[in-house]
Amino acid sequence: MESEEVAAAKVASIFIYPIKSCRGISVSEAPLASTGFRWDRLWLVVNSKGRAYTQRVEPKLALVEVELPIEAFSEGWEPNRSSFLVIRAPGMDILKIPLAEPSTITDGVSVWEWSGSAFDEGNEASGWFSNFLRKPSRLVRFNEAAETRPVNSDPVRSYKIKFNDMYPFLLASQGSLEALNDHLEVPIPMNRFRPNILVEGCKPFAEDLWKEISINRLTFYAGELCYRCKIPTINQETAIAGSEPTETLRKFRSDKVLCPNKKPQGRVYFGHMLVCKDSLIQWKSKKIQVGDPVYVLKLMSSYDDATA
């Protein structure tokens, strides 16, 4: 299905999550790299065996705030010796991580099915996170020059990610959040769902069936709907988990409801995972900004096409 050249929505917010599972940064514009937004999920906290920590098992990560220089989100900017990732958390001293790549490599870092080497950010960062989580921890940085982590889904395996869960981008709409909140006794903010791109101006869950969209002349392909783990149940201000919104999503956003012809896997969906076709083109200027219109180029015919 082809759509007319009328904007279906506009970009309301852009979020970057430099350290996987820690708090995000809201930015007015964001440059794209071959693995998604620059700086997004570039760092990861791991345990003593190199395995990724996420809020699923360490909800306290929700309390870790991160800050990057504002100029880091300008196209073509490169860090200097006074450029830092600044990390804060309740009861902790401020930790500053140089943005220049470290030289120490550690092996055996793993996220889900992937394992490989990464840069180790050193003993000060290790001590900080070990103290905060009360267990041995290290902070590592994805080694983009030496490691490749493909999107683990057909037909988009040519696209690459850093420490993201599955895809380079997650898009959600304000209308979908408002529709969900209409069903909840206590409304929740969008930070429960950790999108990269928040759009507004479309009907609730219209984004579910967007197969191909254009933002600032960049083409994004839909991967699949995002099936949610327990992280949306964690209050991002307190790190305390509850039963919502998963309990309510199960009533009208489960695979059983959306895809009655498929064998249910007990999943609930919110948001759409994307890849950017133009991220593979070296020479093209690539960024999106808050306020950019979103054009729908192709639509899916049903939820069966949108779910794995």
C-alpha positions as CSV (number, residue, x, y, z in Angstrom):
1,M,0.0,0.0,0.0
2,E,1.3,3.5,-0.9
3,S,0.4,6.6,1.0
4,E,-0.1,10.2,-0.2
5,E,2.7,12.7,0.5
6,V,1.1,14.2,3.5
7,A,2.9,14.1,6.9
8,A,1.4,11.4,9.1
9,A,3.0,12.7,12.2
10,K,6.0,14.8,13.4
11,V,9.0,14.0,15.6
12,A,8.1,15.2,19.1
13,S,11.2,14.0,21.0
14,I,14.4,12.2,20.4
15,F,16.1,10.1,23.1
16,I,19.6,8.7,23.3
17,Y,20.6,6.1,26.0
18,P,24.4,6.2,26.2
19,I,24.6,3.5,28.8
20,K,22.3,0.6,28.2
21,S,19.5,0.5,30.8
22,C,20.5,3.8,32.4
23,R,18.5,7.0,31.9
24,G,18.2,8.6,28.5
25,I,19.0,12.1,27.2
26,S,16.4,14.2,25.4
27,V,18.0,16.0,22.5
28,S,16.7,18.4,19.8
29,E,18.7,16.7,17.0
30,A,20.6,13.5,16.7
31,P,23.1,12.3,14.1
32,L,22.9,8.8,12.8
33,A,25.7,6.4,12.5
34,S,25.8,3.0,10.8
35,T,24.6,1.4,14.1
36,G,21.8,3.7,15.0
37,F,22.0,7.1,16.7
38,R,25.5,8.2,17.6
39,W,26.2,7.5,21.3
40,D,23.1,5.3,21.8
41,R,23.9,2.2,23.8
42,L,27.6,2.7,23.3
43,W,28.4,1.7,26.9
44,L,27.3,-1.3,28.9
45,V,27.6,-2.3,32.6
46,V,28.6,-5.9,32.9
47,N,29.1,-8.4,35.8
48,S,32.3,-10.2,36.7
49,K,31.8,-12.6,33.9
50,G,31.2,-9.9,31.3
51,R,27.5,-10.5,31.0
52,A,25.3,-7.5,30.5
53,Y,23.4,-5.9,33.4
54,T,20.0,-4.5,32.5
55,Q,17.1,-3.2,34.5
56,R,15.5,-6.6,34.2
57,V,17.8,-7.8,37.0
58,E,19.3,-4.5,38.2
59,P,16.4,-2.0,38.3
60,K,18.7,0.5,40.2
61,L,20.2,1.3,36.8
62,A,17.1,3.4,36.2
63,L,18.5,5.9,38.8
64,V,21.8,6.4,36.9
65,E,21.7,9.8,35.1
66,V,24.1,10.4,32.2
67,E,25.2,13.6,30.5
68,L,27.1,14.3,27.3
69,P,28.4,17.6,25.9
70,I,25.5,19.2,24.0
71,E,27.8,19.6,20.9
72,A,28.2,15.8,20.9
73,F,24.9,15.7,19.0
74,S,26.1,17.9,16.2
75,E,27.1,16.2,12.9
76,G,30.8,15.7,12.5
77,W,31.7,16.6,16.1
78,E,34.7,14.8,17.6
79,P,35.7,14.6,21.3
80,N,38.8,16.2,22.7
81,R,40.7,15.6,25.9
82,S,38.2,17.7,27.9
83,S,35.1,15.8,26.6
84,F,33.4,13.5,29.1
85,L,30.5,11.3,29.7
86,V,29.3,12.4,33.1
87,I,27.5,9.9,35.3
88,R,25.5,10.6,38.5
89,A,23.4,8.5,40.9
90,P,21.8,9.0,44.3
91,G,24.4,8.9,47.1
92,M,27.3,8.6,44.6
93,D,30.1,11.0,43.6
94,I,30.1,12.2,40.0
95,L,31.9,9.9,37.6
96,K,33.5,11.3,34.5
97,I,34.4,9.0,31.6
98,P,36.7,10.5,28.8
99,L,35.0,10.3,25.5
100,A,38.3,9.5,23.8
101,E,38.4,5.8,23.3
102,P,40.2,3.9,26.0
103,S,43.0,1.6,25.0
104,T,42.4,-1.5,27.2
105,I,40.4,-4.3,25.6
106,T,38.5,-6.9,27.5
107,D,37.2,-10.1,26.0
108,G,34.1,-12.2,26.8
109,V,31.6,-9.3,26.9
110,S,28.1,-10.7,26.1
111,V,24.6,-9.3,25.4
112,W,22.0,-11.9,24.7
113,E,23.3,-14.1,21.9
114,W,26.3,-11.9,21.0
115,S,29.7,-12.0,22.6
116,G,32.9,-10.3,21.8
117,S,35.5,-7.8,22.9
118,A,34.9,-4.3,24.2
119,F,36.9,-1.4,25.6
120,D,37.2,-1.4,29.4
121,E,36.6,2.0,31.0
122,G,39.0,1.3,33.9
123,N,39.1,0.7,37.6
124,E,37.5,4.0,38.7
125,A,34.4,3.3,36.7
126,S,34.4,-0.3,37.8
127,G,34.6,0.7,41.5
128,W,31.8,3.3,41.0
129,F,29.3,0.8,39.5
130,S,30.4,-2.0,41.9
131,N,29.7,0.3,44.8
132,F,26.4,1.5,43.4
133,L,25.1,-2.0,42.5
134,R,26.8,-3.7,45.5
135,K,28.3,-6.4,43.3
136,P,31.3,-6.7,41.0
137,S,30.7,-4.6,37.9
138,R,32.6,-3.0,35.0
139,L,31.8,-0.4,32.5
140,V,32.6,-1.3,28.9
141,R,32.4,0.6,25.6
142,F,31.5,-1.1,22.3
143,N,34.5,-1.5,20.0
144,E,33.0,-0.3,16.8
145,A,36.3,-0.6,14.9
146,A,36.8,-4.3,15.7
147,E,33.4,-5.8,16.5
148,T,30.3,-6.2,14.4
149,R,26.9,-7.1,15.9
150,P,24.2,-7.7,13.2
151,V,20.5,-7.2,13.8
152,N,19.4,-10.8,14.6
153,S,16.4,-10.8,12.4
154,D,15.6,-11.6,8.7
155,P,15.6,-9.8,6.3
156,V,17.6,-7.0,8.0
157,R,20.8,-8.8,9.0
158,S,22.9,-6.4,7.0
159,Y,22.1,-3.7,9.6
160,K,24.3,-3.4,12.7
161,I,23.8,-2.4,16.3
162,K,25.9,-1.7,19.3
163,F,24.6,-2.8,22.8
164,N,20.9,-2.4,21.8
165,D,18.6,-5.3,22.5
166,M,17.5,-6.0,18.9
167,Y,17.3,-3.1,16.5
168,P,19.0,0.3,16.0
169,F,15.8,2.4,16.6
170,L,12.6,2.2,18.6
171,L,9.7,4.5,17.6
172,A,6.5,5.1,19.6
173,S,3.7,7.7,19.4
174,Q,2.3,10.0,22.0
175,G,-1.2,8.9,20.9
176,S,-0.4,5.3,21.8
177,L,0.8,6.3,25.3
178,E,-2.4,8.4,25.8
179,A,-4.6,5.5,24.7
180,L,-2.8,3.2,27.1
181,N,-3.1,5.7,29.9
182,D,-6.8,5.9,29.3
183,H,-6.9,2.3,30.5
184,L,-4.7,2.8,33.6
185,E,-5.7,3.9,37.0
186,V,-2.3,5.7,37.4
187,P,-0.9,7.2,34.1
188,I,2.7,6.4,33.2
189,P,5.2,8.5,31.3
190,M,6.9,7.5,28.0
191,N,10.2,6.8,29.8
192,R,8.9,3.4,30.8
193,F,9.2,2.3,27.1
194,R,12.5,3.9,26.3
195,P,11.9,4.9,22.7
196,N,14.5,6.7,20.5
197,I,11.9,8.5,18.4
198,L,8.7,9.8,19.9
199,V,6.2,11.1,17.3
200,E,2.9,12.9,17.7
201,G,-0.1,13.8,15.6
202,C,-1.1,10.3,14.5
203,K,-3.9,8.1,15.8
204,P,-3.1,5.7,18.6
205,F,-1.0,2.7,17.4
206,A,-1.0,3.9,13.8
207,E,2.8,3.4,13.9
208,D,2.2,-0.3,14.3
209,L,1.5,-0.7,10.6
210,W,4.1,1.7,9.2
211,K,6.2,-0.4,6.9
212,E,8.4,2.3,5.4
213,I,8.6,5.9,6.6
214,S,10.7,9.0,5.7
215,I,12.1,11.5,8.2
216,N,14.3,14.4,6.9
217,R,14.8,12.5,3.6
218,L,16.0,9.4,5.5
219,T,14.2,6.1,4.9
220,F,13.3,3.9,7.8
221,Y,12.1,0.3,7.4
222,A,10.0,-1.4,10.0
223,G,11.6,-4.4,11.6
224,E,8.9,-5.7,13.9
225,L,6.7,-4.6,16.8
226,C,8.5,-4.3,20.1
227,Y,7.4,-7.0,22.5
228,R,8.0,-5.8,26.0
229,C,9.9,-7.3,28.9
230,K,9.5,-6.3,32.5
231,I,11.3,-2.9,32.2
232,P,8.0,-1.0,31.4
233,T,6.8,-2.1,34.8
234,I,9.7,-0.3,36.6
235,N,9.1,3.2,37.8
236,Q,12.1,5.1,36.3
237,E,12.1,7.6,39.1
238,T,12.1,5.1,42.0
239,A,13.5,1.8,40.4
240,I,10.5,0.0,41.9
241,A,8.6,-2.5,39.8
242,G,4.9,-3.1,39.7
243,S,2.4,-5.0,37.6
244,E,1.5,-2.2,35.2
245,P,1.4,-1.5,32.4
246,T,2.0,-5.1,31.3
247,E,-1.2,-6.3,33.0
248,T,-3.3,-3.8,31.0
249,L,-1.4,-4.2,27.8
250,R,-2.2,-7.9,27.9
251,K,-5.9,-7.1,27.6
252,F,-5.6,-5.3,24.2
253,R,-2.0,-5.4,23.0
254,S,-1.1,-9.1,23.3
255,D,-0.2,-11.3,20.4
256,K,-3.3,-13.3,21.2
257,V,-5.5,-10.2,20.6
258,L,-3.5,-8.6,17.7
259,C,-2.7,-11.8,15.8
260,P,-5.5,-14.4,16.5
261,N,-4.4,-16.5,13.6
262,K,-0.9,-17.0,15.0
263,K,0.2,-19.3,17.8
264,P,0.4,-17.0,20.9
265,Q,3.8,-16.6,22.6
266,G,2.5,-14.6,25.6
267,R,3.9,-11.3,24.2
268,V,2.6,-7.8,24.6
269,Y,3.5,-5.0,22.2
270,F,4.3,-1.3,22.4
271,G,6.4,0.6,19.9
272,H,7.9,-0.4,16.5
273,M,11.6,-1.3,15.9
274,L,13.2,0.2,12.9
275,V,16.3,0.2,10.7
276,C,17.5,3.2,8.6
277,K,18.2,2.4,5.0
278,D,20.5,5.4,4.7
279,S,22.6,4.5,7.7
280,L,24.5,2.2,5.3
281,I,25.4,5.1,2.9
282,Q,28.8,6.7,3.9
283,W,28.6,10.0,2.2
284,K,25.1,11.1,3.0
285,S,24.4,13.7,5.7
286,K,22.3,11.9,8.3
287,K,20.4,13.4,11.2
288,I,16.9,14.0,12.4
289,Q,15.4,16.8,14.4
290,V,12.5,17.5,16.7
291,G,9.8,18.9,14.6
292,D,10.6,16.9,11.5
293,P,7.6,15.6,9.6
294,V,7.1,11.9,9.3
295,Y,5.9,10.6,6.0
296,V,4.5,7.1,5.6
297,L,5.6,5.6,2.3
298,K,4.3,2.1,2.7
299,L,1.8,0.4,5.1
300,M,1.5,-3.2,6.2
301,S,-1.8,-4.9,5.6
302,S,-2.2,-6.6,9.0
303,Y,-0.6,-7.2,12.4
304,D,0.5,-10.6,11.1
305,D,3.1,-8.7,9.0
306,A,4.2,-6.6,11.9
307,T,5.0,-9.3,14.4
308,A,7.8,-11.9,14.3
